[in-house]
Amino acid sequence: MKLARFEFSLEFPNGSSIIAVAHNGDTSVGNTANILIVDEAAQIQDDVIGAASPTLGRTNGKLWLLSTPNGQTGLFFNVWHNESLSDWFKMKATIEDSPYASPAFIEEQKRLFPYNFRQEFYCEFTPAKG
């Protein structure tokens, strides 16, 4: 099924729904969510996530930040490294956890892109190039 207001969304027979929203300036005012999933959270401006997070208030919902690191700034970096946020569940998977990447591919990527390799394949929050 499709919700009329949201082109890429689903509504299930039990009344729950999944609403996919690309950021276009809409702050989602008036909506509620049980789970707010932010894909590539390190690439999304903190203000955008902040504008959408009130949707969790009425439901005591959860904010999920999924991402590869993008330097050492922003909400994703802060949540990952702030020890006082101990109630966050954090999970990390590296290229070593993938059964699909061959040793030859891994070595080639490491040689060609040494800076990006650490961030993209080992999920390290590397400092900005400069």
N, CA, C and O atoms as a GROMACS GRO file, in nm:
protein
  520
    1MET      N    1   0.083  -0.118   0.000
    1MET     CA    2   0.000   0.000   0.000
    1MET      C    3   0.088   0.125   0.000
    1MET      O    4   0.207   0.118   0.030
    2LYS      N    5   0.030   0.236  -0.034
    2LYS     CA    6   0.105   0.362  -0.036
    2LYS      C    7   0.027   0.469   0.039
    2LYS      O    8  -0.093   0.484   0.019
    3LEU      N    9   0.097   0.542   0.125
    3LEU     CA   10   0.035   0.656   0.192
    3LEU      C   11   0.027   0.771   0.093
    3LEU      O   12   0.125   0.800   0.023
    4ALA      N   13  -0.085   0.836   0.085
    4ALA     CA   14  -0.108   0.940  -0.015
    4ALA      C   15  -0.006   1.054  -0.005
    4ALA      O   16   0.037   1.107  -0.108
    5ARG      N   17   0.033   1.094   0.116
    5ARG     CA   18   0.123   1.208   0.134
    5ARG      C   19   0.268   1.178   0.100
    5ARG      O   20   0.345   1.269   0.071
    6PHE      N   21   0.307   1.052   0.105
    6PHE     CA   22   0.447   1.017   0.092
    6PHE      C   23   0.465   0.912  -0.019
    6PHE      O   24   0.420   0.798  -0.006
    7GLU      N   25   0.529   0.953  -0.126
    7GLU     CA   26   0.542   0.868  -0.243
    7GLU      C   27   0.612   0.735  -0.216
    7GLU      O   28   0.570   0.632  -0.267
    8PHE      N   29   0.718   0.737  -0.137
    8PHE     CA   30   0.797   0.616  -0.113
    8PHE      C   31   0.772   0.561   0.027
    8PHE      O   32   0.866   0.543   0.104
    9SER      N   33   0.648   0.533   0.059
    9SER     CA   34   0.612   0.488   0.193
    9SER      C   35   0.518   0.370   0.186
    9SER      O   36   0.453   0.345   0.085
   10LEU      N   37   0.512   0.298   0.297
   10LEU     CA   38   0.426   0.181   0.306
   10LEU      C   39   0.338   0.189   0.430
   10LEU      O   40   0.382   0.237   0.534
   11GLU      N   41   0.215   0.142   0.418
   11GLU     CA   42   0.129   0.127   0.533
   11GLU      C   43   0.091  -0.020   0.543
   11GLU      O   44   0.051  -0.081   0.443
   12PHE      N   45   0.103  -0.076   0.663
   12PHE     CA   46   0.078  -0.218   0.684
   12PHE      C   47  -0.063  -0.239   0.738
   12PHE      O   48  -0.123  -0.147   0.793
   13PRO      N   49  -0.116  -0.361   0.723
   13PRO     CA   50  -0.253  -0.390   0.769
   13PRO      C   51  -0.277  -0.357   0.917
   13PRO      O   52  -0.390  -0.327   0.955
   14ASN      N   53  -0.172  -0.364   1.001
   14ASN     CA   54  -0.191  -0.334   1.143
   14ASN      C   55  -0.190  -0.184   1.172
   14ASN      O   56  -0.200  -0.144   1.288
   15GLY      N   57  -0.177  -0.100   1.068
   15GLY     CA   58  -0.180   0.045   1.084
   15GLY      C   59  -0.043   0.109   1.097
   15GLY      O   60  -0.032   0.232   1.090
   16SER      N   61   0.063   0.030   1.114
   16SER     CA   62   0.196   0.088   1.121
   16SER      C   63   0.242   0.123   0.979
   16SER      O   64   0.187   0.074   0.880
   17SER      N   65   0.342   0.208   0.971
   17SER     CA   66   0.388   0.251   0.840
   17SER      C   67   0.537   0.279   0.841
   17SER      O   68   0.598   0.299   0.946
   18ILE      N   69   0.593   0.279   0.722
   18ILE     CA   70   0.731   0.320   0.699
   18ILE      C   71   0.722   0.438   0.604
   18ILE      O   72   0.667   0.427   0.494
   19ILE      N   73   0.776   0.551   0.646
   19ILE     CA   74   0.770   0.672   0.564
   19ILE      C   75   0.913   0.711   0.527
   19ILE      O   76   0.994   0.742   0.614
   20ALA      N   77   0.942   0.708   0.399
   20ALA     CA   78   1.074   0.748   0.349
   20ALA      C   79   1.065   0.893   0.304
   20ALA      O   80   0.985   0.927   0.217
   21VAL      N   81   1.148   0.977   0.363
   21VAL     CA   82   1.144   1.120   0.332
   21VAL      C   83   1.285   1.166   0.298
   21VAL      O   84   1.377   1.154   0.379
   22ALA      N   85   1.300   1.220   0.179
   22ALA     CA   86   1.427   1.285   0.144
   22ALA      C   87   1.420   1.426   0.196
   22ALA      O   88   1.314   1.488   0.192
   23HIS      N   89   1.532   1.479   0.245
   23HIS     CA   90   1.530   1.614   0.301
   23HIS      C   91   1.508   1.716   0.191
   23HIS      O   92   1.586   1.725   0.096
   24ASN      N   93   1.402   1.792   0.205
   24ASN     CA   94   1.372   1.898   0.109
   24ASN      C   95   1.330   2.026   0.181
   24ASN      O   96   1.262   2.112   0.124
   25GLY      N   97   1.372   2.037   0.305
   25GLY     CA   98   1.335   2.154   0.384
   25GLY      C   99   1.218   2.128   0.476
   25GLY      O  100   1.192   2.207   0.567
   26ASP      N  101   1.145   2.018   0.455
   26ASP     CA  102   1.032   1.983   0.541
   26ASP      C  103   1.087   1.936   0.676
   26ASP      O  104   1.173   1.848   0.680
   27THR      N  105   1.038   1.993   0.783
   27THR     CA  106   1.084   1.954   0.916
   27THR      C  107   1.000   1.843   0.976
   27THR      O  108   1.021   1.805   1.091
   28SER      N  109   0.905   1.791   0.901
   28SER     CA  110   0.818   1.683   0.947
   28SER      C  111   0.734   1.721   1.067
   28SER      O  112   0.698   1.635   1.147
   29VAL      N  113   0.702   1.849   1.082
   29VAL     CA  114   0.622   1.897   1.194
   29VAL      C  115   0.487   1.828   1.192
   29VAL      O  116   0.421   1.819   1.088
   30GLY      N  117   0.447   1.779   1.307
   30GLY     CA  118   0.316   1.714   1.319
   30GLY      C  119   0.321   1.564   1.305
   30GLY      O  120   0.227   1.496   1.346
   31ASN      N  121   0.427   1.510   1.250
   31ASN     CA  122   0.439   1.364   1.238
   31ASN      C  123   0.495   1.306   1.367
   31ASN      O  124   0.560   1.376   1.444
   32THR      N  125   0.468   1.178   1.389
   32THR     CA  126   0.529   1.106   1.500
   32THR      C  127   0.597   0.982   1.445
   32THR      O  128   0.561   0.933   1.338
   33ALA      N  129   0.696   0.932   1.519
   33ALA     CA  130   0.768   0.813   1.474
   33ALA      C  131   0.807   0.730   1.596
   33ALA      O  132   0.836   0.784   1.703
   34ASN      N  133   0.808   0.601   1.577
   34ASN     CA  134   0.861   0.511   1.679
   34ASN      C  135   1.010   0.492   1.660
   34ASN      O  136   1.085   0.477   1.756
   35ILE      N  137   1.054   0.493   1.534
   35ILE     CA  138   1.195   0.483   1.500
   35ILE      C  139   1.223   0.582   1.388
   35ILE      O  140   1.153   0.584   1.287
   36LEU      N  141   1.325   0.662   1.407
   36LEU     CA  142   1.372   0.754   1.304
   36LEU      C  143   1.508   0.701   1.259
   36LEU      O  144   1.605   0.706   1.335
   37ILE      N  145   1.515   0.650   1.136
   37ILE     CA  146   1.638   0.592   1.084
   37ILE      C  147   1.702   0.693   0.990
   37ILE      O  148   1.641   0.734   0.891
   38VAL      N  149   1.825   0.732   1.021
   38VAL     CA  150   1.899   0.828   0.939
   38VAL      C  151   2.013   0.752   0.872
   38VAL      O  152   2.114   0.720   0.935
   39ASP      N  153   1.996   0.725   0.744
   39ASP     CA  154   2.098   0.654   0.668
   39ASP      C  155   2.207   0.752   0.626
   39ASP      O  156   2.178   0.866   0.589
   40GLU      N  157   2.330   0.708   0.632
   40GLU     CA  158   2.448   0.793   0.606
   40GLU      C  159   2.442   0.918   0.692
   40GLU      O  160   2.457   1.031   0.644
   41ALA      N  161   2.420   0.896   0.820
   41ALA     CA  162   2.402   1.005   0.917
   41ALA      C  163   2.520   1.102   0.921
   41ALA      O  164   2.500   1.221   0.946
   42ALA      N  165   2.640   1.054   0.899
   42ALA     CA  166   2.757   1.143   0.903
   42ALA      C  167   2.756   1.242   0.787
   42ALA      O  168   2.826   1.344   0.792
   43GLN      N  169   2.678   1.215   0.684
   43GLN     CA  170   2.669   1.304   0.568
   43GLN      C  171   2.555   1.405   0.581
   43GLN      O  172   2.547   1.500   0.504
   44ILE      N  173   2.467   1.385   0.679
   44ILE     CA  174   2.348   1.469   0.695
   44ILE      C  175   2.380   1.580   0.796
   44ILE      O  176   2.439   1.555   0.901
   45GLN      N  177   2.341   1.702   0.764
   45GLN     CA  178   2.363   1.814   0.856
   45GLN      C  179   2.289   1.790   0.987
   45GLN      O  180   2.175   1.744   0.989
   46ASP      N  181   2.356   1.822   1.096
   46ASP     CA  182   2.298   1.802   1.229
   46ASP      C  183   2.162   1.872   1.243
   46ASP      O  184   2.072   1.819   1.308
   47ASP      N  185   2.147   1.989   1.182
   47ASP     CA  186   2.021   2.063   1.191
   47ASP      C  187   1.905   1.986   1.128
   47ASP      O  188   1.791   1.996   1.174
   48VAL      N  189   1.933   1.911   1.025
   48VAL     CA  190   1.828   1.832   0.960
   48VAL      C  191   1.782   1.720   1.053
   48VAL      O  192   1.663   1.697   1.070
   49ILE      N  193   1.877   1.651   1.114
   49ILE     CA  194   1.843   1.544   1.209
   49ILE      C  195   1.770   1.605   1.329
   49ILE      O  196   1.672   1.550   1.378
   50GLY      N  197   1.819   1.720   1.375
   50GLY     CA  198   1.755   1.789   1.487
   50GLY      C  199   1.612   1.830   1.456
   50GLY      O  200   1.526   1.826   1.544
   51ALA      N  201   1.586   1.870   1.333
   51ALA     CA  202   1.451   1.911   1.294
   51ALA      C  203   1.356   1.792   1.288
   51ALA      O  204   1.236   1.807   1.310
   52ALA      N  205   1.409   1.674   1.257
   52ALA     CA  206   1.323   1.555   1.247
   52ALA      C  207   1.307   1.484   1.381
   52ALA      O  208   1.209   1.412   1.400
   53SER      N  209   1.401   1.501   1.472
   53SER     CA  210   1.398   1.424   1.597
   53SER      C  211   1.278   1.451   1.687
   53SER      O  212   1.242   1.362   1.764
   54PRO      N  213   1.213   1.568   1.684
   54PRO     CA  214   1.094   1.585   1.768
   54PRO      C  215   0.981   1.486   1.735
   54PRO      O  216   0.891   1.468   1.817
   55THR      N  217   0.985   1.424   1.620
   55THR     CA  218   0.882   1.325   1.585
   55THR      C  219   0.885   1.207   1.682
   55THR      O  220   0.788   1.131   1.688
   56LEU      N  221   0.993   1.191   1.756
   56LEU     CA  222   1.007   1.080   1.851
   56LEU      C  223   0.950   1.112   1.988
   56LEU      O  224   0.932   1.022   2.070
   57GLY      N  225   0.922   1.238   2.015
   57GLY     CA  226   0.883   1.282   2.149
   57GLY      C  227   0.757   1.218   2.204
   57GLY      O  228   0.756   1.174   2.319
   58ARG      N  229   0.653   1.211   2.125
   58ARG     CA  230   0.525   1.157   2.175
   58ARG      C  231   0.526   1.007   2.188
   58ARG      O  232   0.445   0.951   2.262
   59THR      N  233   0.616   0.940   2.117
   59THR     CA  234   0.618   0.794   2.119
   59THR      C  235   0.732   0.737   2.203
   59THR      O  236   0.744   0.615   2.218
   60ASN      N  237   0.816   0.826   2.257
   60ASN     CA  238   0.940   0.781   2.324
   60ASN      C  239   1.020   0.694   2.227
   60ASN      O  240   1.077   0.592   2.266
   61GLY      N  241   1.022   0.737   2.101
   61GLY     CA  242   1.085   0.660   1.994
   61GLY      C  243   1.236   0.663   2.000
   61GLY      O  244   1.296   0.730   2.084
   62LYS      N  245   1.296   0.588   1.910
   62LYS     CA  246   1.442   0.573   1.904
   62LYS      C  247   1.497   0.636   1.778
   62LYS      O  248   1.434   0.634   1.672
   63LEU      N  249   1.615   0.692   1.792
   63LEU     CA  250   1.689   0.750   1.680
   63LEU      C  251   1.800   0.653   1.642
   63LEU      O  252   1.886   0.621   1.725
   64TRP      N  253   1.799   0.608   1.518
   64TRP     CA  254   1.903   0.518   1.467
   64TRP      C  255   1.989   0.597   1.370
   64TRP      O  256   1.938   0.654   1.274
   65LEU      N  257   2.119   0.601   1.394
   65LEU     CA  258   2.214   0.667   1.305
   65LEU      C  259   2.299   0.559   1.239
   65LEU      O  260   2.380   0.494   1.305
   66LEU      N  261   2.280   0.542   1.110
   66LEU     CA  262   2.356   0.443   1.033
   66LEU      C  263   2.453   0.518   0.944
   66LEU      O  264   2.412   0.610   0.872
   67SER      N  265   2.582   0.481   0.947
   67SER     CA  266   2.673   0.558   0.863
   67SER      C  267   2.814   0.500   0.862
   67SER      O  268   2.854   0.425   0.951
   68THR      N  269   2.885   0.540   0.761
   68THR     CA  270   3.029   0.531   0.758
   68THR      C  271   3.077   0.665   0.813
   68THR      O  272   3.015   0.768   0.785
   69PRO      N  273   3.186   0.667   0.891
   69PRO     CA  274   3.235   0.795   0.941
   69PRO      C  275   3.265   0.895   0.829
   69PRO      O  276   3.291   0.858   0.715
   70ASN      N  277   3.260   1.022   0.866
   70ASN     CA  278   3.295   1.131   0.775
   70ASN      C  279   3.373   1.236   0.854
   70ASN      O  280   3.321   1.344   0.883
   71GLY      N  281   3.495   1.203   0.888
   71GLY     CA  282   3.577   1.295   0.966
   71GLY      C  283   3.543   1.292   1.114
   71GLY      O  284   3.480   1.198   1.163
   72GLN      N  285   3.586   1.396   1.184
   72GLN     CA  286   3.574   1.400   1.330
   72GLN      C  287   3.483   1.513   1.376
   72GLN      O  288   3.513   1.579   1.476
   73THR      N  289   3.374   1.536   1.306
   73THR     CA  290   3.278   1.638   1.347
   73THR      C  291   3.136   1.584   1.327
   73THR      O  292   3.115   1.483   1.260
   74GLY      N  293   3.042   1.652   1.386
   74GLY     CA  294   2.902   1.621   1.363
   74GLY      C  295   2.842   1.528   1.466
   74GLY      O  296   2.911   1.471   1.550
   75LEU      N  297   2.712   1.514   1.457
   75LEU     CA  298   2.635   1.433   1.552
   75LEU      C  299   2.681   1.288   1.554
   75LEU      O  300   2.699   1.231   1.662
   76PHE      N  301   2.700   1.227   1.438
   76PHE     CA  302   2.740   1.086   1.434
   76PHE      C  303   2.872   1.065   1.508
   76PHE      O  304   2.885   0.973   1.588
   77PHE      N  305   2.970   1.150   1.481
   77PHE     CA  306   3.099   1.143   1.550
   77PHE      C  307   3.080   1.161   1.700
   77PHE      O  308   3.135   1.085   1.780
   78ASN      N  309   3.002   1.263   1.739
   78ASN     CA  310   2.983   1.292   1.882
   78ASN      C  311   2.913   1.179   1.955
   78ASN      O  312   2.953   1.143   2.066
   79VAL      N  313   2.810   1.122   1.895
   79VAL     CA  314   2.740   1.011   1.960
   79VAL      C  315   2.834   0.892   1.975
   79VAL      O  316   2.834   0.825   2.078
   80TRP      N  317   2.913   0.865   1.873
   80TRP     CA  318   3.002   0.750   1.876
   80TRP      C  319   3.110   0.765   1.985
   80TRP      O  320   3.147   0.667   2.049
   81HIS      N  321   3.160   0.887   2.004
   81HIS     CA  322   3.273   0.908   2.094
   81HIS      C  323   3.238   0.962   2.232
   81HIS      O  324   3.324   0.962   2.320
   82ASN      N  325   3.118   1.009   2.254
   82ASN     CA  326   3.080   1.067   2.382
   82ASN      C  327   3.048   0.956   2.482
   82ASN      O  328   2.945   0.890   2.472
   83GLU      N  329   3.137   0.936   2.578
   83GLU     CA  330   3.121   0.827   2.675
   83GLU      C  331   3.002   0.847   2.767
   83GLU      O  332   2.953   0.751   2.826
   84SER      N  333   2.954   0.970   2.781
   84SER     CA  334   2.838   0.994   2.868
   84SER      C  335   2.708   0.948   2.801
   84SER      O  336   2.604   0.941   2.868
   85LEU      N  337   2.712   0.917   2.673
   85LEU     CA  338   2.594   0.864   2.603
   85LEU      C  339   2.598   0.712   2.606
   85LEU      O  340   2.598   0.647   2.502
   86SER      N  341   2.600   0.656   2.726
   86SER     CA  342   2.619   0.512   2.742
   86SER      C  343   2.495   0.430   2.706
   86SER      O  344   2.504   0.308   2.694
   87ASP      N  345   2.381   0.494   2.689
   87ASP     CA  346   2.260   0.419   2.655
   87ASP      C  347   2.245   0.394   2.505
   87ASP      O  348   2.148   0.332   2.462
   88TRP      N  349   2.340   0.440   2.425
   88TRP     CA  350   2.337   0.415   2.280
   88TRP      C  351   2.399   0.279   2.252
   88TRP      O  352   2.504   0.246   2.306
   89PHE      N  353   2.335   0.201   2.167
   89PHE     CA  354   2.391   0.074   2.120
   89PHE      C  355   2.475   0.105   1.997
   89PHE      O  356   2.426   0.163   1.900
   90LYS      N  357   2.601   0.066   2.001
   90LYS     CA  358   2.691   0.096   1.890
   90LYS      C  359   2.745  -0.035   1.833
   90LYS      O  360   2.790  -0.123   1.906
   91MET      N  361   2.738  -0.044   1.700
   91MET     CA  362   2.785  -0.164   1.633
   91MET      C  363   2.874  -0.123   1.516
   91MET      O  364   2.842  -0.030   1.442
   92LYS      N  365   2.984  -0.192   1.501
   92LYS     CA  366   3.081  -0.158   1.396
   92LYS      C  367   3.113  -0.285   1.316
   92LYS      O  368   3.135  -0.392   1.372
   93ALA      N  369   3.114  -0.269   1.185
   93ALA     CA  370   3.155  -0.379   1.096
   93ALA      C  371   3.259  -0.324   0.999
   93ALA      O  372   3.240  -0.216   0.942
   94THR      N  373   3.366  -0.396   0.980
   94THR     CA  374   3.472  -0.353   0.889
   94THR      C  375   3.477  -0.446   0.769
   94THR      O  376   3.402  -0.543   0.760
   95ILE      N  377   3.566  -0.414   0.677
   95ILE     CA  378   3.584  -0.497   0.557
   95ILE      C  379   3.621  -0.640   0.595
   95ILE      O  380   3.590  -0.733   0.521
   96GLU      N  381   3.686  -0.656   0.708
   96GLU     CA  382   3.725  -0.790   0.754
   96GLU      C  383   3.601  -0.875   0.787
   96GLU      O  384   3.609  -0.998   0.785
   97ASP      N  385   3.490  -0.811   0.816
   97ASP     CA  386   3.367  -0.883   0.849
   97ASP      C  387   3.289  -0.925   0.724
   97ASP      O  388   3.190  -0.997   0.735
   98SER      N  389   3.333  -0.882   0.608
   98SER     CA  390   3.261  -0.911   0.485
   98SER      C  391   3.316  -1.036   0.418
   98SER      O  392   3.436  -1.043   0.389
   99PRO      N  393   3.231  -1.133   0.393
   99PRO     CA  394   3.278  -1.253   0.323
   99PRO      C  395   3.294  -1.230   0.172
   99PRO      O  396   3.345  -1.318   0.101
  100TYR      N  397   3.251  -1.115   0.123
  100TYR     CA  398   3.249  -1.090  -0.021
  100TYR      C  399   3.374  -1.022  -0.075
  100TYR      O  400   3.402  -1.031  -0.195
  101ALA      N  401   3.449  -0.954   0.009
  101ALA     CA  402   3.566  -0.881  -0.038
  101ALA      C  403   3.688  -0.975  -0.040
  101ALA      O  404   3.724  -1.036   0.061
  102SER      N  405   3.747  -0.985  -0.156
  102SER     CA  406   3.865  -1.072  -0.170
  102SER      C  407   3.988  -1.002  -0.111
  102SER      O  408   3.993  -0.880  -0.107
  103PRO      N  409   4.085  -1.079  -0.066
  103PRO     CA  410   4.210  -1.018  -0.018
  103PRO      C  411   4.275  -0.929  -0.124
  103PRO      O  412   4.334  -0.826  -0.090
  104ALA      N  413   4.264  -0.966  -0.251
  104ALA     CA  414   4.322  -0.884  -0.358
  104ALA      C  415   4.252  -0.749  -0.367
  104ALA      O  416   4.318  -0.646  -0.383
  105PHE      N  417   4.120  -0.748  -0.357
  105PHE     CA  418   4.045  -0.622  -0.360
  105PHE      C  419   4.085  -0.534  -0.242
  105PHE      O  420   4.109  -0.414  -0.258
  106ILE      N  421   4.091  -0.592  -0.124
  106ILE     CA  422   4.127  -0.517  -0.004
  106ILE      C  423   4.264  -0.453  -0.019
  106ILE      O  424   4.281  -0.335   0.012
  107GLU      N  425   4.362  -0.530  -0.066
  107GLU     CA  426   4.498  -0.477  -0.082
  107GLU      C  427   4.504  -0.367  -0.187
  107GLU      O  428   4.574  -0.268  -0.170
  108GLU      N  429   4.430  -0.385  -0.296
  108GLU     CA  430   4.428  -0.283  -0.400
  108GLU      C  431   4.369  -0.151  -0.348
  108GLU      O  432   4.425  -0.044  -0.372
  109GLN      N  433   4.258  -0.160  -0.277
  109GLN     CA  434   4.195  -0.040  -0.220
  109GLN      C  435   4.288   0.028  -0.120
  109GLN      O  436   4.297   0.151  -0.116
  110LYS      N  437   4.356  -0.051  -0.041
  110LYS     CA  438   4.449   0.002   0.057
  110LYS      C  439   4.562   0.080  -0.010
  110LYS      O  440   4.603   0.186   0.038
  111ARG      N  441   4.613   0.027  -0.122
  111ARG     CA  442   4.721   0.095  -0.195
  111ARG      C  443   4.672   0.219  -0.268
  111ARG      O  444   4.737   0.324  -0.264
  112LEU      N  445   4.557   0.209  -0.334
  112LEU     CA  446   4.505   0.320  -0.415
  112LEU      C  447   4.452   0.436  -0.331
  112LEU      O  448   4.469   0.552  -0.368
  113PHE      N  449   4.387   0.405  -0.221
  113PHE     CA  450   4.318   0.506  -0.142
  113PHE      C  451   4.351   0.491   0.007
  113PHE      O  452   4.262   0.461   0.086
  114PRO      N  453   4.476   0.512   0.047
  114PRO     CA  454   4.513   0.486   0.186
  114PRO      C  455   4.434   0.569   0.288
  114PRO      O  456   4.399   0.518   0.394
  115TYR      N  457   4.407   0.694   0.257
  115TYR     CA  458   4.332   0.778   0.351
  115TYR      C  459   4.187   0.731   0.359
  115TYR      O  460   4.135   0.704   0.467
  116ASN      N  461   4.123   0.722   0.244
  116ASN     CA  462   3.981   0.681   0.241
  116ASN      C  463   3.962   0.538   0.290
  116ASN      O  464   3.859   0.506   0.349
  117PHE      N  465   4.060   0.454   0.268
  117PHE     CA  466   4.048   0.313   0.306
  117PHE      C  467   4.022   0.300   0.456
  117PHE      O  468   3.933   0.224   0.497
  118ARG      N  469   4.097   0.372   0.536
  118ARG     CA  470   4.079   0.362   0.681
  118ARG      C  471   3.938   0.403   0.723
  118ARG      O  472   3.877   0.341   0.810
  119GLN      N  473   3.887   0.509   0.660
  119GLN     CA  474   3.754   0.557   0.695
  119GLN      C  475   3.644   0.468   0.637
  119GLN      O  476   3.552   0.428   0.709
  120GLU      N  477   3.653   0.438   0.509
  120GLU     CA  478   3.547   0.363   0.440
  120GLU      C  479   3.543   0.215   0.475
  120GLU      O  480   3.435   0.156   0.482
  121PHE      N  481   3.658   0.154   0.496
  121PHE     CA  482   3.662   0.010   0.515
  121PHE      C  483   3.691  -0.034   0.659
  121PHE      O  484   3.661  -0.148   0.695
  122TYR      N  485   3.748   0.055   0.741
  122TYR     CA  486   3.773   0.022   0.880
  122TYR      C  487   3.695   0.112   0.977
  122TYR      O  488   3.712   0.103   1.098
  123CYS      N  489   3.610   0.196   0.922
  123CYS     CA  490   3.520   0.280   1.002
  123CYS      C  491   3.595   0.364   1.105
  123CYS      O  492   3.551   0.379   1.219
  124GLU      N  493   3.708   0.419   1.063
  124GLU     CA  494   3.785   0.508   1.151
  124GLU      C  495   3.742   0.652   1.125
  124GLU      O  496   3.722   0.692   1.011
  125PHE      N  497   3.729   0.727   1.232
  125PHE     CA  498   3.697   0.868   1.222
  125PHE      C  499   3.828   0.944   1.199
  125PHE      O  500   3.888   0.998   1.293
  126THR      N  501   3.871   0.947   1.076
  126THR     CA  502   4.000   1.009   1.043
  126THR      C  503   3.987   1.161   1.041
  126THR      O  504   3.881   1.214   1.008
  127PRO      N  505   4.096   1.232   1.076
  127PRO     CA  506   4.090   1.378   1.071
  127PRO      C  507   4.077   1.426   0.926
  127PRO      O  508   4.112   1.355   0.832
  128ALA      N  509   4.026   1.546   0.911
  128ALA     CA  510   4.007   1.605   0.778
  128ALA      C  511   4.141   1.616   0.706
  128ALA      O  512   4.244   1.642   0.769
  129LYS      N  513   4.138   1.595   0.575
  129LYS     CA  514   4.259   1.613   0.495
  129LYS      C  515   4.295   1.761   0.499
  129LYS      O  516   4.208   1.848   0.504
  130GLY      N  517   4.423   1.787   0.495
  130GLY     CA  518   4.453   1.928   0.490
  130GLY      C  519   4.592   1.954   0.510
  130GLY      O  520   4.634   2.069   0.508
   0.00000   0.00000   0.00000
